[in-house]
């Protein structure tokens, strides 16, 4: 997998999704973004000496009423934020599996087929070259010495020296550099500060197959490949496994999780992890209303974990209304998580996880995901023509609408409106002085492609519909079509 270094402005939009983080800019030679006077009595209370109550007060000392709601957005009031009405109207119970579903295991377990890293060291080390500046968690420019130390710790001279099959022991962030510390482009600009940590590459589920390339010099971080991303994870969250174990896992019946946040317990009733849609476990046995599945410790010791049957099913499921409602309803509870931060999902990871229980493998970043299957271009057509094309050619719950940095799942029409399900950070705004901003949504929603157009400061140039470049039916054989009529090229399956 090659890591293409894109331009920030094309990726950090509307809560866009990417596994390949763009380069940071050189720190601005400017004053701090904020200052606070020193309160000599250390009380932390607002006073002439300390106009900033956040300077040094404890949280319980702050007498502040936090806002509860932002501006209302018409789509979120107008369209029911629930899966059932849209699935019942537009969903279909399929009788057969698609061809794409027959290749899921090959894609999912691909890291265990590597004998060496699937890309060159120079390609994997792109963040070392890309990030030489930016802002840290204190919203101050990061010093060059920090990047020099990270470069040394990354130990890329040892790249491809471990070459080991492994499995994850917990859910983890995948980082572009071996650190938990964030890096922002310019926190004073919308879309360049929180939550868009440039080092957040992706995330990896508990009990997922991975391949280890090497570790940092101190061994605290390991550079890994999953079936959809690569980067750094904490070494204490992975366990090397042997070929026999890997083979046994792949030959087992698979249990696909369809509910989030179900506590998984071992045979001694000890908590192990929370379930997460997108997780897959090898089945050990089933008993009554419970599945018993296999997991592993750091020393490669088998552990049996239990989960209720309502939270999972055995084997790949045909696309059906009941599962679409169950899974979609869970995902609509998610808040926005850039690159999977805080255990949440962004736009592409939400769609990817939603279709894992159906045995449909989708890429992790938005650009690759928006080109999976049969692609229908919107080039050269008006917004009205786009809507007509979506209604005519789009298949509800099997079609992605793509714009740079963002993907949306088409869920059909409702009251003549084209509706989509997506996890989004916010709506672009611009005030009368030309200052750009965001009205934050920060969660998974159901909306039209005119989302936010009712806001007073809505930026019409950033409307979802106007920026949509294509749609792709991911359950079909890869093709690229122009306006749904003329075949222009045959695309290789991603």
N, C-alpha and C positions, 0 to 999 in steps of 0.2 A: 504494500500500500504506500503510495507516494504522498508525502505531505506537501501540498501546494500552499505556498505562502501568499495569501490574498491581501487585498486592501481592506483596511479596517472599515471604511465606509460601506463596503459591499457586504460585510458580514454582520456587524453589530447594528441590526435594524429590527425594530419591532420585536426584540427578543429573538433574534435569529438563532439558528442552531448550527453548530459546527464542531467537528472533532479536531480540526486543524486550525490552531489559533494564529491570527495574523501578527506581524511584527509590531513591536511597540515603537513609539517615537522617542527621540532624544528628549530628556527632561527639559522643560522650559526654564529659562533663566529668569525667574520671576519671584515675587514675594510669596510667602506661604499663602495657602488658600484661605486660612483663617488664623487669627491670633487671639490670645486671651491674656488679660492682665493678671498679675499674680495677686492672690488674696493673701495678705500677710498673716491674717488670723487663722488661715486654713479651715474656715468654716464651710466653704463651698457654697455659701448662700449669696444671692445676687446683691451686690452693693456697689457704690461708686468705684471701689478699688477692684471689684471683680464683676464686670458687667455680664460675663458669660457664666451662667449657673452650671454648665456642664464641665467647668474647669476641673474641679476636684471634689464635687459632692458625691455622696453615695446615692444610688437610685431612689431609695426611700425618702431622701431629703428633698427631692425635687417636687415642688408644688406646681405641676404642669398638667393641663388637660390635653390629652392627645386627640387628634382628629379621628373620628370613627369611619367616616365615609368620604370618598372623593366625589368629583362630579359624576352625575348619572350619565350613563351611555345608553342611548335608546335601544340598541340591539339587545343588550343584556336584560332590559325590561320587557321588550317586545316578544322575544323568542324564549320559550321555556328552556331553562338550563338543565335539561334531563335527557337521557338517551331514548327512553321508551317511545315517545310519540313519533320520533323520526325513524327509529328502527321498524316500528310497526307499520309505518306508511311506506318506507322506501327499502327496507331490508328484504333479503331473500334467504330462504333455507336451501342450501345447495345439496344436491344428491351425490355429487362426486367431488373428489379432490382435484385441485389444479395441478398441472405439471410442476409448477414452482414448489408445491408442498412436498413433492417426492424427493427433493434435493436438500431439504432442510438440514438433516444430520450432517451431510458433507460440509455444508457451510459452517454450522455451529461448532463442530469439532475440528475444524481445519487447523487450529494452532497445534494440535497434537500430531499433525502430519509433517510438521517442519523438522528438518534436521539442522537447519541454520536459520538465522533471521531472514525474513522474506524481503528485506530491503538492505541497501548498503549503509554502512556506518555514517557516511556523509549525509545521507538522506534522513536518517534517524536523528542526527545531531543538529538538525536545522534550527531548533530554538536557541542553541548556544550562539549561533551567528545572528539570529533575528533580534533577540532581546538584549539590547545594550543600554536601555533607559526606560523610564516610566515612573510611576508613583506607587508607593507601598501602602500598607494598611494604615499608616499615620497620615496619609495624603501628602506626603513629602517626597521629593525626588529620591529615587534609589541610587546610591553611590555606585560608581563603576567597580569598586573593589568587591562589592557583593556579587556581581556577575562573574568576576574573575574567580572567586572562590567556588561558585556553583559550577563553573566550567571545569575546574580541577576535580571537584567531587563527582561530576558526572562520569568520569572514568571511561570515556569512549575508546581509549586504547585497549580496553578489555572487552569491547563489543564482540558478541558472539563467542565468548569463551565458556559460558555455562551451558547454553543450548539444552535446556531441560524442560520436559513436560511438567506442568504444575496445575494446581487447582486453587481457587480462592477460598479463603476461610471466613470472609465477611464482605459486605458491600464496601467498595472503596472508590474514591476519586482517582482518576488517571490524570497525572500532571505532566505538563510540557517540560518542566524542570523538576528536579528532585527536592521539592520544598512544599510545605503547606502555605507559605506566605503568599498573599495575592500580589498581582501586578496589574495596575490600571494605566490606561493611556493618558487620560487627563480628567480627573474626577470633577472638574468644574464644568465639563461639557456633557450635555445629555447623550446617553448611549456610550460614554467612555469611562464612566466610573462604576460604582456598584450597580448591578451585580456582575458586571462583565470583566471578571478576572481573566486576564489574557493567558494565564498559565493553566486554566481549567480546560483540559483537553476532552475528557469524557468521564465515564464511570464504568465500573464492572460489578456484576452481581455476585452474590454469595454462591459458591459451588459452581463457578464457571470455568471452563477449560482455558488455560493460557499457556504461553511459551515464554520462558525466561531467557533473555539474552545475556545479561550481566548485572552486576550491582555497582552502587557507588563505592568509593574507596573505603568508607566506613561500614558498608554493608547494610545501612539503614533503609535504603531504597533499592528497588529492583526494576530494571527496564523490561517491560513485558509486551507481548502481542496478544490481543484477544482476536475474536473472529471479525471485529469491526473497527478496532482502534489500537493504538499503541502509545506507550509513554511510561511514566514512573508511578509505581505504587509502593506503599510501605511494605518492607520485607516481612514483617511479622504477620501480614495478612495473606500469605501464600504458603503453599506446601508442595514441594516436589513430589511427583508420583512416578512409579515405575511403569513400564510398558504393560505388564500384566494387569495392573489396576486400571489403566486407561482403557485397555481392551474390554475389561469387565463392565466398566461404566457404559461404554458405547453399545454393548450387546444387551444391556438391561432394558426392560420396558421403561418408558419415560413418563414422569409425572410433570405436567405443565401447570404452573400456578396461574389462577385467574382472579385472585383477590389479593389486595395489598394488606399489610400490617396484621397478619394472623401470626400470633406467637408460635414459633416452632420450638419444641422441647425434646430433649433426649430421653432415654429410657429411665433416667433418674429424675425426670420432671424438672430438669434444669433448662433455663432459657438458653437457646442457641442463637436465634436470629428472628427477625420479622420476615414474613413472606413478602414477595414483591412480584407483581406481574412481569413476566419476562424470565423468571427463574425456572430452571428445569432440574429435576432430580431423578436419579435412577431408582426404580421401585425395588424395595426389598420384599414387602408383602402387604396385603390389606386385611383388615379385620374390622367387621362391623362398619361403623361410620368413619373409620380412620385409615389413612394411608401411612405406611411406614417406609421411609425413604433413606437412602444412603448418603452420608457425608463423610468427611475425613478430617482428622486432626493434623497438627503440624508434623507429627512423626509418621504420617501416612497410615494411621490406625483408623479402621472403619468405625463409624458411629451411626447409629440408627436414630432417626428423628421422626416424630409424628406430626401429622397435620390433618385437619378435618376434611372429609371428602368434598364438602361444598366449596372448598377453596381451591380445588384443582381437578384435573381430569387426566386419565391415562391416555397417552398417545395424541397424535395430531388430530385436531377437530376440524370437521368440515365447517365452512362459514355458515353460521346459523344465527337466527334472531336472538335466541336465549343467551348465547354467549356474548354476542355483540352488546346486548343490554347490560349483562353482568359486568363485563370488562370495561365497557365505555363509562358506565356509571361510577366505577372505581376511579377511573382516570380523570373524570370531571371534578373530583375532589382535590386534585393536585394543585398546589401553587407552583409558580414558575421557578425552575432551577437551572440556571445557565450551565450547560454541560453536565447536568446531573448534580449540581451543588446541593448540599444539605439533604441529600437523598430524594430530591424532587426530580422533575423532568422538564426538559425544554420541548420545543416543537417536534423535532425529529425523533427524540427518544420516546416521546409519548406514542407516536405512530408505530415506531419499531416494536415497543413492548406490547402494544395492543394486538399486533398480529403474530407475535411469537407463539401464543397458545394454538394458533391455527396452522402452525408449521410453515409460516411465510417469513423467510429471512429477508430483512431489509437493511440497507447500509445505515450507518449511524449519522453521518452528517447530511445536512439539508440538500446540498448540491447533488451528491450521489443518489440520495433517496428520490429526488425529483426527476431522476433520469432512469429509474428502474421500470422495466416493462415497456409497454407501448406508449411512446411520447407523442403528444399532439401539441404542436407549436402554436403560440398566439401571435407570432410575428406579423406585423403589418395590419392587424385588425383592430377595430374599435372596441370600447368597453361593452357596448350592447352586443356586438358580434361575439365577444368572449362568452357572455352569459348564455347566448343562444347555443354556442358550441358546447358549453359545459352541459346544458340541459339535454342536448341531442346525443352527445357522444359519451359523456361521463357516466360511470357506473357507481351508484351510491355505495359507500363503504369499501370501494376497491380502487378509488381514484384519488391521487394526490394533486393538489394545485401548487405550483412552484413559483416563487419569486425569490430574487437573490437574498439569501440569508434566512428564508422562512418557508415552511411547508404547512399545508392545511389539508385536512382530510375532507373530501366532498361527501356529504351525508344526504344529498338529494335536495329536492325542492320542498318548500313549505309555504303555502299561501303565495305561490308563484315566485318566491324568493329562492335563489341559490344559497344554500346554507353549508357552512363548513364547521368542523370541530378542530380547534387548535389551541396550543398552549403559547401564550403571548405575553411579552413584558409590557408593552404599552402602545398607545396611539401617538403618532407624530403630531406635534402642534407647532404653530408659528404665530407670534403676536404681531401687533401692528407695527412694531419697530423692527421686525424681521428676526427677532430672537427665537431660536428653535428650542423646543422642549418636548416633554412627554406627559401625557395623561396616563398614569400607571394603571394597568389592569392586573398583571402579575399572577395569572392563573389560567387554567384550562377553561375554555368557553365554547359556546355555540353562537355563531354570528353569521351575518351576511358578509359579502365582500365590500360593503360600504361602511364597515365598522368605524364608528367615531365621527362620521360626516355631520352629525348633528351638533358636535361640540363647537362652541363659539370660535375657538382658535385652531380648529382642525386645519391641517396642512393638506390641501387638495392634491398636491403633487405626489403625496405619499399614500394615496388611497390604495388599499390592497388590490382592488380590481385593476386599477391602472398599471400597477407594477407587476401584475401576474404575467409570467413569460410563457408558461406552458402548463399542461396537465398531463399526467401519466397514469395509465391503468396498470398497476403493478402486478396484477394477476395474469397478464397476457404476455405473449412472446415479445421480446424487445424489438420495437420498430420506432422510427422517427417519422412522424407525419406532419405535413404543413396544413394547418387549419382543418385537420381531420379528413382531407380529401385525397391528397397526392402523396404517395410514398417517395421520400427523398433520400433515405439512406437506411441501411440495415445496421443496427447497433449490437455490439457484443454484450452478452448478459453481464451485469455487474456482479 
